[in-house]
Amino acid sequence: MEERPTKTRGCFAFVTTPRREVVLQLRDEKAGIAWPGHWSLPGGGAEADETPLNTVLRELLEETGIVAETIEEVPVTAHEKGKTPPHLFAVSWDGTECELVLGEGQALRLFPLDALPEPMPPHVRHYIEQLALRLPPPYA
């Protein structure tokens, strides 16, 4: 009997600025990918023998050009009961939209956390809203 590969948990980067903006990627409009044409967090799946941290660091660099100076895995509750949430990593970044390097997808943008775009997968919105509650208040 042929063994089926084990599906690993995805890894997402929740990249925020001191201005309470989040980096989002507009996914490609390709057949066969999850959530085509939707805004999502940068991230993806692990390559062979890659840890979740190494996965998210690689994906973040490949997709946005961001090199994380500080990064921390943060726990989240699953979007659906009985499901395992992805690995989510919080990254603080003090860059601007013009510094983002589009390496994958249709676009990269900074969005205010209180004005997330549509369309967005419901599970991604769920995780962003959870993590936004943990951020410090905006600067005065």
C-alpha positions as CSV (number, residue, x, y, z in Angstrom):
1,M,0.0,0.0,0.0
2,E,1.3,3.4,-1.0
3,E,1.9,5.9,1.9
4,R,0.2,9.2,1.7
5,P,2.2,12.3,2.6
6,T,1.3,13.8,5.9
7,K,-0.2,17.3,5.6
8,T,1.7,19.8,7.7
9,R,0.2,22.9,9.4
10,G,0.7,26.0,7.4
11,C,2.8,28.9,8.7
12,F,1.7,32.6,8.5
13,A,3.5,35.8,9.3
14,F,1.5,38.5,11.0
15,V,3.6,41.5,10.1
16,T,2.6,44.7,11.7
17,T,3.9,48.2,11.8
18,P,4.0,50.7,14.7
19,R,1.2,52.5,12.8
20,R,-1.1,49.4,13.4
21,E,-0.9,48.3,9.8
22,V,-0.7,44.7,8.6
23,V,1.1,43.4,5.5
24,L,-1.2,41.5,3.3
25,Q,-0.7,39.7,0.0
26,L,-3.3,39.4,-2.8
27,R,-3.1,35.8,-3.9
28,D,-2.7,34.8,-7.5
29,E,-5.8,33.9,-9.7
30,K,-4.4,30.4,-10.5
31,A,-6.5,27.3,-10.7
32,G,-5.6,24.8,-8.0
33,I,-4.4,27.2,-5.3
34,A,-6.3,27.8,-2.1
35,W,-8.2,31.1,-2.0
36,P,-7.2,32.6,-5.4
37,G,-7.8,36.3,-5.6
38,H,-8.1,36.8,-1.8
39,W,-6.1,38.9,0.6
40,S,-4.1,36.8,3.0
41,L,-1.1,36.8,5.3
42,P,2.3,35.9,3.8
43,G,3.2,32.3,4.5
44,G,3.0,28.8,3.2
45,G,4.0,25.2,3.8
46,A,7.2,23.6,4.9
47,E,9.7,22.1,2.6
48,A,11.5,18.9,3.5
49,D,12.8,18.8,7.2
50,E,12.0,22.5,7.6
51,T,10.9,23.8,11.0
52,P,7.8,26.1,11.2
53,L,10.1,29.0,12.1
54,N,12.4,28.4,9.1
55,T,9.4,28.0,6.9
56,V,7.9,31.3,7.9
57,L,11.2,33.1,7.6
58,R,11.8,31.7,4.1
59,E,8.2,32.4,2.9
60,L,8.4,36.0,4.4
61,L,11.6,36.7,2.5
62,E,10.5,35.1,-0.7
63,E,7.0,36.7,-0.8
64,T,7.7,40.2,0.7
65,G,11.5,40.8,0.9
66,I,11.1,41.3,4.6
67,V,13.9,40.0,6.9
68,A,12.4,39.6,10.3
69,E,14.5,41.2,13.0
70,T,12.2,39.9,15.8
71,I,9.8,37.1,15.4
72,E,7.7,35.1,17.9
73,E,5.2,32.3,17.5
74,V,1.9,33.2,19.0
75,P,-0.9,30.8,19.9
76,V,-4.3,31.3,18.4
77,T,-7.7,29.6,18.7
78,A,-8.8,27.6,15.7
79,H,-11.3,29.1,13.3
80,E,-13.4,26.0,13.4
81,K,-14.0,23.7,16.3
82,G,-11.9,20.5,16.0
83,K,-9.4,22.0,13.5
84,T,-5.8,22.7,14.3
85,P,-4.8,26.3,13.7
86,P,-1.7,27.1,11.6
87,H,1.6,28.2,13.1
88,L,1.3,32.0,13.4
89,F,4.3,34.2,13.9
90,A,4.2,37.9,15.0
91,V,6.7,40.2,13.3
92,S,7.2,43.9,14.0
93,W,8.3,45.8,11.0
94,D,8.8,49.6,10.7
95,G,8.8,49.7,6.9
96,T,6.6,51.3,4.3
97,E,4.6,49.9,1.4
98,C,7.2,51.0,-1.1
99,E,9.8,48.8,0.6
100,L,7.8,45.6,0.1
101,V,9.2,43.4,-2.7
102,L,6.4,41.4,-4.5
103,G,7.9,37.9,-4.9
104,E,4.6,36.0,-5.2
105,G,1.0,36.9,-5.7
106,Q,-0.6,39.9,-7.4
107,A,0.1,42.6,-4.9
108,L,1.4,43.4,-1.4
109,R,-0.1,46.2,0.7
110,L,-0.2,47.6,4.1
111,F,-3.8,47.8,5.6
112,P,-4.9,49.5,8.8
113,L,-6.0,46.7,11.2
114,D,-9.4,48.4,11.5
115,A,-9.9,48.4,7.8
116,L,-9.1,44.9,6.4
117,P,-9.8,44.4,2.7
118,E,-12.2,42.0,1.0
119,P,-12.2,39.3,-0.2
120,M,-10.3,37.6,2.6
121,P,-10.6,34.0,3.7
122,P,-12.6,33.8,6.9
123,H,-10.0,31.9,8.8
124,V,-7.3,34.5,8.0
125,R,-9.6,37.4,9.2
126,H,-10.3,35.4,12.4
127,Y,-6.5,35.1,13.1
128,I,-5.8,38.7,12.3
129,E,-8.6,39.9,14.6
130,Q,-7.3,37.7,17.4
131,L,-3.8,38.9,17.1
132,A,-4.7,42.6,16.7
133,L,-6.2,42.5,20.2
134,R,-2.7,41.7,21.6
135,L,-1.0,44.7,20.0
136,P,-0.2,47.8,22.0
137,P,-2.6,50.8,21.4
138,P,-1.7,53.2,18.6
139,Y,0.8,56.0,19.2
140,A,-0.8,59.3,20.5
